[in-house]
């Protein structure tokens, strides 16, 4: 089995839990996921099976979320899963006050991830340090926010703002909620999160674990092929002779440079793997299928 699943992760389980369940359902040992989703979040989770796990890093890195931000609360985890650190009604807050503050979250920005996150520092996850009560500095990182749109606004003592956020890989929506609350001097936390797009997959075409189980039982399940998942990359067609060289790791001399630095490699319309382009040379990067 080599390919992908556009999984709709439910709330209440981890991304690793999803991998475990897919492994059991498909009876496939080699299963991985791209773009971790917090247990409290739901939505698109890219799952790869077999050799496709080596291609996860080459899926499109743009992600889209629907986020619900609640004002007047500050928590230890920057979402409702954590301990409440501060609580103060923010009933004077209006959408007109908030809107100018959203501009700081557009484009390339510096962001401090939540203390309770899966980022590894010194070989250990930050959430492990946080759970032990350690005092540590979370490293700042640059992330890209492509678009940010207001969807809904609910007034009240603890008002809620719904946003649609399109961003690059590595962006923490919990941090946006936290930082927006700090900017407004009201405090805020993430009250809900749904990932609408990830890895080139979208929520409307995703499949639940229950539906996956049913399709497998009925013999109706099929994987998304690597060629479909990586359709944003250019293609190169090799002759049978050059295909043999590619499959054993030899560099291939090219006459012209394709549009993208990373390319999908074919021979006789058969997908072989992925390569990179350097100085008019095709370098084998990932060989998934041998040329016969």
C-alpha positions in Angstrom: 0.0 0.0 0.0 1.4 3.4 -1.1 -0.7 6.5 -0.9 -2.6 9.0 1.2 -5.8 9.3 3.2 -7.6 12.7 3.7 -8.8 12.0 7.2 -11.3 14.1 9.1 -9.8 13.9 12.6 -12.5 14.0 15.4 -12.1 16.0 18.6 -10.8 14.2 21.6 -8.1 12.1 20.2 -4.5 12.8 19.1 -3.0 12.7 15.7 -1.0 9.7 16.8 -4.2 8.0 17.9 -5.4 8.4 14.3 -2.3 6.8 12.9 -2.7 3.9 15.3 -6.3 3.4 14.2 -5.5 3.6 10.5 -2.7 1.2 11.0 -5.1 -1.4 12.5 -7.9 -0.8 10.0 -5.6 -1.1 6.9 -3.3 -3.7 8.4 -0.4 -1.6 7.4 2.6 -1.1 9.6 4.1 1.9 8.0 1.7 4.8 8.6 2.4 8.5 9.3 0.7 11.8 9.4 1.5 15.4 8.4 0.7 18.6 10.3 -0.2 17.6 13.9 -3.6 18.6 15.1 -4.2 19.1 18.9 -6.6 16.7 20.5 -9.3 19.4 21.0 -9.1 20.3 17.3 -10.8 18.5 14.4 -10.5 18.5 10.6 -8.1 17.6 7.9 -5.2 15.3 8.8 -3.0 14.0 6.0 -2.3 10.3 6.5 0.4 8.5 4.5 0.8 4.7 4.1 3.8 2.7 3.0 6.4 4.5 1.0 4.2 7.6 0.8 5.3 8.5 4.4 8.5 9.7 2.8 6.5 12.2 0.7 4.7 13.9 3.6 7.1 16.8 3.7 6.5 17.5 0.0 2.8 18.1 0.3 1.6 21.7 -0.1 2.3 23.5 3.2 -0.6 25.9 3.1 -3.3 25.3 5.8 -6.7 26.9 6.4 -8.5 26.9 9.8 -11.8 28.1 11.3 -10.9 29.4 14.7 -13.1 30.4 17.6 -11.4 32.9 20.0 -12.9 33.6 23.4 -12.0 36.9 25.2 -11.7 37.5 28.9 -9.9 34.1 29.6 -6.2 33.3 29.8 -5.2 29.6 30.1 -2.0 27.6 30.6 -2.3 25.9 27.2 -3.8 28.9 25.3 -7.0 26.9 24.7 -9.9 25.6 26.9 -8.0 22.4 27.7 -5.7 24.1 30.1 -5.9 25.6 33.6 -7.5 29.1 33.8 -4.8 31.5 34.8 -6.9 34.7 34.6 -10.5 35.5 34.1 -12.1 38.9 33.6 -15.3 39.9 31.7 -14.6 41.7 28.4 -18.2 42.9 27.8 -17.0 46.3 26.6 -15.1 44.8 23.7 -16.5 45.4 20.2 -15.7 44.2 16.8 -14.8 47.8 15.8 -12.1 47.7 18.6 -10.8 44.4 17.5 -10.5 44.9 13.7 -7.4 47.2 13.7 -5.5 44.7 15.9 -5.9 41.9 13.4 -3.5 43.6 11.0 -0.5 42.6 13.1 -1.2 38.9 12.3 -1.0 39.2 8.5 2.0 38.4 6.4 5.4 37.2 7.8 5.2 37.5 11.6 7.2 36.5 14.6 5.4 34.1 16.8 6.0 32.4 20.2 4.5 28.9 20.2 2.5 27.8 23.2 4.4 26.3 26.2 2.3 23.2 25.8 3.3 22.3 22.3 5.0 19.4 20.5 8.1 21.5 19.5 11.3 19.7 20.5 14.0 21.6 22.3 17.1 19.7 23.4 15.5 16.4 22.3 12.4 16.9 24.5 8.9 18.1 23.7 8.0 21.4 25.3 4.7 20.0 26.7 6.8 17.4 28.7 8.8 20.3 30.3 5.6 22.2 30.9 3.9 19.3 32.6 6.8 19.0 35.0 6.4 22.7 35.9 9.8 23.6 34.5 10.6 27.3 33.8 11.9 27.6 30.2 11.9 30.0 27.3 9.9 29.1 24.2 11.9 29.8 21.1 10.4 32.4 18.7 9.8 31.5 15.1 8.8 33.2 11.9 5.5 32.1 10.4 3.4 33.2 7.4 -0.3 34.3 7.6 -1.6 34.5 4.1 -5.2 35.6 4.9 -7.3 36.3 7.9 -11.1 36.9 7.7 -13.8 37.6 10.2 -16.6 35.1 10.1 -18.7 35.9 13.1 -18.9 38.0 16.3 -20.8 37.1 19.5 -21.1 39.8 22.2 -21.3 38.9 25.9 -19.3 38.9 29.1 -16.8 36.6 27.4 -17.3 37.5 23.7 -16.3 35.2 20.9 -14.7 35.9 17.5 -14.8 33.4 14.7 -11.9 33.7 12.1 -10.9 31.9 9.0 -7.1 31.8 8.9 -5.0 30.7 5.9 -1.4 30.2 6.9 1.9 28.4 6.3 3.3 25.4 8.1 4.3 25.8 11.7 1.7 28.4 12.6 0.0 28.0 16.0 -3.5 29.3 16.0 -3.5 29.1 19.8 -0.7 31.7 19.8 -2.8 34.0 17.6 -5.7 33.8 20.1 -3.3 34.5 23.0 -1.5 37.3 21.4 -4.7 39.0 20.2 -6.0 39.0 23.8 -2.8 40.5 25.0 -2.9 43.2 22.3 -6.4 44.1 23.4 -5.6 43.9 27.2 -8.5 41.5 27.7 -6.8 38.1 27.5 -8.1 35.5 25.1 -7.8 31.8 24.5 -8.7 29.4 21.6 -12.2 28.0 22.2 -12.5 25.9 19.1 -10.5 24.9 16.0 -11.4 23.1 12.7 -8.8 22.6 10.0 -10.4 23.2 6.7 -7.4 22.5 4.4 -4.0 20.9 4.8 -1.5 19.2 2.6 -3.5 20.0 -0.5 -6.6 18.2 1.0 -9.8 19.9 2.0 -12.4 19.1 4.6 -15.3 18.6 2.2 -13.6 15.6 0.6 -12.2 14.1 3.8 -13.2 10.8 5.3 -14.0 9.9 9.0 -12.5 6.9 10.8 -16.0 5.3 10.8 -16.4 5.8 7.1 -12.9 4.5 6.5 -13.7 1.4 8.5 -17.0 0.8 6.6 -15.3 1.3 3.1 -12.6 -1.2 4.0 -15.1 -3.7 5.2 -17.1 -3.4 2.0 -14.0 -3.5 -0.2 -14.7 0.0 -1.5 -11.6 1.8 0.0 -8.8 3.2 -2.2 -5.9 5.4 -1.4 -5.2 8.8 -2.9 -2.2 8.2 -5.2 1.1 10.1 -4.7 0.7 11.5 -8.2 -2.6 13.1 -7.2 -1.4 14.4 -3.8 1.7 15.9 -5.4 0.1 17.4 -8.4 1.5 20.8 -7.6 4.9 19.6 -8.7 6.2 19.3 -12.2 6.6 16.0 -14.0 9.5 14.6 -15.9 9.2 11.6 -18.3 12.3 9.4 -18.7 13.2 6.9 -21.3 13.4 3.3 -20.1 17.3 3.5 -20.1 17.4 6.7 -18.0 14.6 5.3 -15.7 16.9 2.4 -14.8 19.6 4.9 -13.9 17.2 6.9 -11.8 16.0 3.9 -9.9 19.5 2.9 -8.8 20.4 6.4 -7.7 22.3 7.9 -10.6 22.2 11.5 -11.7 20.4 12.3 -15.0 21.6 15.0 -17.3 18.8 17.2 -18.6 18.5 19.5 -21.6 16.2 22.0 -19.9 15.1 23.0 -16.4 11.5 22.1 -15.4 9.3 24.8 -13.6 9.8 23.4 -10.1 12.9 22.4 -8.2 11.3 19.2 -7.1 9.7 17.0 -9.7 7.7 13.8 -10.1 9.5 11.2 -12.2 7.8 8.9 -14.7 8.7 6.4 -17.3 6.1 5.1 -19.8 3.5 6.9 -17.7 4.5 4.9 -14.6 5.3 6.8 -11.5 8.8 6.1 -10.2 9.4 8.6 -7.4 10.6 12.2 -6.8 13.8 14.0 -7.7 15.4 17.4 -7.3 16.9 19.6 -10.0 20.4 21.0 -9.6 22.4 22.6 -12.5 20.5 20.8 -15.2 20.8 17.5 -13.4 18.0 15.3 -12.0 19.0 13.9 -8.7 17.0 10.9 -7.3 15.5 11.9 -4.0 12.8 9.3 -3.3 12.5 6.1 -5.4 9.2 4.4 -4.6 8.8 2.0 -7.6 11.5 0.1 -9.4 11.7 0.3 -13.2 11.0 -3.0 -14.9 
